[in-house]
Amino acid sequence: MNRTAEMVLFYSPQAGERVGKLKGIFVRQGIRIKNITPDQMGETIGYLAGMEGFGPSEKAEGEDPDGREGISPPEEEVLVMKNFTSRRIDELLLAIRKAGLAKIELKAVVTPTNAQWPFYRLYEEIKEERKKILEQNQSGKE
């Protein structure tokens, strides 16, 4: 397997025409897609992205089988990109825009740090970052 192949970890709360169009764009761009399901929220980014040294999370005896203890799955799309150059990220975002689709608000790239995190933690981090940016933008307009 090509270790430098571009891949996206893609989570969408519901299927539909938009998701089909997004996946079509990924395929046309030659990007591997790993669909993330609600029961994978407790798995590390590294494991989901197929990185060496990462395995499935181990569930403790009596633990919630999903490892999500009371976590409700995200209500927004999440896109995590692996092995993308900044140029390729720009190309992908442009292709989404050219297709007339609203942008994916919650997106990140795989880093050595976030590879250690469960998917849900990365989701929470980028959601919080976006909230702060929106707040800064609002306060800057007043």
C-alpha positions as CSV (number, residue, x, y, z in Angstrom):
1,M,0.0,0.0,0.0
2,N,1.2,3.5,-0.8
3,R,2.0,5.1,2.6
4,T,1.9,8.6,1.1
5,A,-1.5,8.2,-0.5
6,E,-3.9,10.9,0.3
7,M,-6.8,9.8,2.5
8,V,-9.7,11.5,4.1
9,L,-11.5,10.4,7.3
10,F,-15.0,11.6,6.5
11,Y,-17.9,11.7,8.9
12,S,-21.4,12.9,8.0
13,P,-24.4,12.7,10.3
14,Q,-26.7,11.7,7.4
15,A,-26.4,10.3,3.9
16,G,-27.8,12.1,1.0
17,E,-27.2,13.8,-2.3
18,R,-24.6,16.2,-0.8
19,V,-22.6,13.3,0.7
20,G,-22.7,11.5,-2.6
21,K,-21.4,14.6,-4.5
22,L,-18.6,15.1,-1.9
23,K,-17.5,11.5,-2.2
24,G,-17.6,11.8,-6.0
25,I,-15.2,14.7,-5.7
26,F,-12.8,12.7,-3.4
27,V,-12.8,9.8,-5.9
28,R,-12.2,12.1,-8.9
29,Q,-9.3,13.7,-7.0
30,G,-7.8,10.2,-6.4
31,I,-8.4,10.4,-2.6
32,R,-9.1,7.3,-0.5
33,I,-12.1,7.7,1.6
34,K,-12.5,6.2,5.1
35,N,-16.1,6.7,6.2
36,I,-16.3,7.2,9.9
37,T,-19.3,5.8,11.8
38,P,-20.7,6.9,15.2
39,D,-19.3,3.7,16.7
40,Q,-15.8,4.7,15.7
41,M,-15.7,8.0,17.6
42,G,-13.6,6.4,20.3
43,E,-10.9,5.1,17.9
44,T,-7.7,7.1,17.4
45,I,-7.1,9.1,14.3
46,G,-3.9,7.1,13.8
47,Y,-5.8,3.8,13.8
48,L,-8.6,5.1,11.5
49,A,-6.0,6.6,9.1
50,G,-4.2,3.2,8.9
51,M,-1.0,4.6,10.4
52,E,1.7,2.2,11.7
53,G,1.8,1.6,15.4
54,F,-1.9,2.2,16.0
55,G,-4.4,-0.5,16.7
56,P,-8.1,-0.6,17.7
57,S,-8.9,0.8,21.1
58,E,-9.1,-1.7,23.8
59,K,-12.4,-1.7,25.7
60,A,-12.1,-2.3,29.5
61,E,-14.4,-4.9,31.1
62,G,-17.9,-3.4,31.5
63,E,-17.0,-0.3,29.5
64,D,-19.4,1.1,27.0
65,P,-18.7,-1.0,23.9
66,D,-18.3,2.1,21.8
67,G,-15.9,3.7,24.3
68,R,-18.0,6.8,24.0
69,E,-19.8,6.8,27.4
70,G,-22.6,9.3,26.9
71,I,-21.1,10.9,23.8
72,S,-23.6,11.8,21.1
73,P,-22.2,11.6,17.6
74,P,-21.4,15.0,15.9
75,E,-24.3,16.7,14.2
76,E,-21.9,18.2,11.6
77,E,-19.7,16.9,8.9
78,V,-16.0,16.3,9.8
79,L,-13.2,16.0,7.3
80,V,-9.7,14.9,8.4
81,M,-7.1,14.9,5.7
82,K,-4.0,12.7,5.7
83,N,-0.9,13.2,3.5
84,F,-2.1,16.4,1.8
85,T,0.1,19.2,0.7
86,S,-1.3,22.7,1.2
87,R,-1.7,22.9,-2.5
88,R,-3.8,19.7,-2.6
89,I,-5.9,21.0,0.2
90,D,-6.6,24.1,-1.8
91,E,-7.4,22.0,-4.9
92,L,-9.9,19.9,-2.9
93,L,-11.6,22.9,-1.3
94,L,-11.8,24.6,-4.7
95,A,-13.4,21.5,-6.3
96,I,-16.0,21.4,-3.5
97,R,-16.8,25.1,-4.1
98,K,-16.9,24.7,-7.9
99,A,-19.4,21.9,-7.4
100,G,-21.7,24.4,-5.7
101,L,-21.5,22.7,-2.3
102,A,-21.3,24.5,1.0
103,K,-17.9,24.2,2.5
104,I,-17.2,21.6,5.2
105,E,-16.8,23.7,8.3
106,L,-15.0,21.2,10.5
107,K,-11.8,20.0,8.9
108,A,-8.3,19.2,10.0
109,V,-5.1,17.5,8.9
110,V,-3.6,14.5,10.6
111,T,-0.6,15.5,12.8
112,P,1.6,13.5,15.1
113,T,-0.2,14.9,18.0
114,N,-3.8,14.4,16.9
115,A,-3.0,11.0,15.5
116,Q,-3.0,9.9,19.2
117,W,-6.5,11.3,19.9
118,P,-9.8,9.6,19.6
119,F,-11.8,10.9,16.6
120,Y,-14.4,12.5,18.9
121,R,-11.7,14.6,20.7
122,L,-10.4,15.9,17.4
123,Y,-14.0,16.8,16.5
124,E,-14.4,18.7,19.8
125,E,-11.1,20.5,19.3
126,I,-11.8,21.8,15.8
127,K,-15.4,22.7,16.8
128,E,-14.0,24.8,19.7
129,E,-11.4,26.4,17.4
130,R,-14.1,27.4,14.9
131,K,-16.3,28.8,17.7
132,K,-13.4,31.0,18.8
133,I,-12.7,32.2,15.3
134,L,-16.3,33.1,14.8
135,E,-16.4,35.0,18.1
136,Q,-13.2,36.9,17.1
137,N,-14.8,37.8,13.8
138,Q,-17.9,39.0,15.5
139,S,-16.0,41.1,18.0
140,G,-13.9,42.6,15.2
141,K,-17.0,43.8,13.4
142,E,-18.4,45.8,16.4
